[in-house]
Amino acid sequence: MPEISRFLGIIIRMYLREHAPPHFHAEYGEYEITVDIRTGVVTW
């Protein structure tokens, strides 16, 4: 899994060739969110 950034215990990852729309994942401990790059909509 490509890790883009790590700060304050938060890991930001982006997966190539994953489903549309373009998005990234942010993980903190047992929590994870997905952020749509185009709209900024956050889902968990």
N, C-alpha and C positions, 0 to 999 in steps of 0.2 A: 504494500500500500504506500503510495507516494506521500510523504509527509512534507507539507509546505512550510509549516511553522509550528513552534512549540513555545509557549510562554505562560507563566503563572499556572502551570499544570494543565493548560488547554492545548489540545493537539488539533491542528487544522490539516485535513487531508482532502485530496482530490483524486478521483479514480478516472483513468482514461477509458474511453469506450464504454462507459456506463450509460444507463438509460437517460433519455432527454427529460426535462430541460437541463441545461448546464447548471451544475450546483457543486457545493463543497460540503464536507462534513466537519463538525466541530465536536470534539469529545472532551469530557471532563469527568474523570473517574468513571462511574457507571452510567453517566448521562451522555446522550448524543443528540445533536440536532442536525438538520439539513437546511442549507440556505440556498435558495434559488438566486443565481447570479443576476439574472435579468430583472427580477421584480423585488428582490430582497425579502421575499416571504420565507419565514422560518417555520419548519415543521419538526415535530419530535415524535 
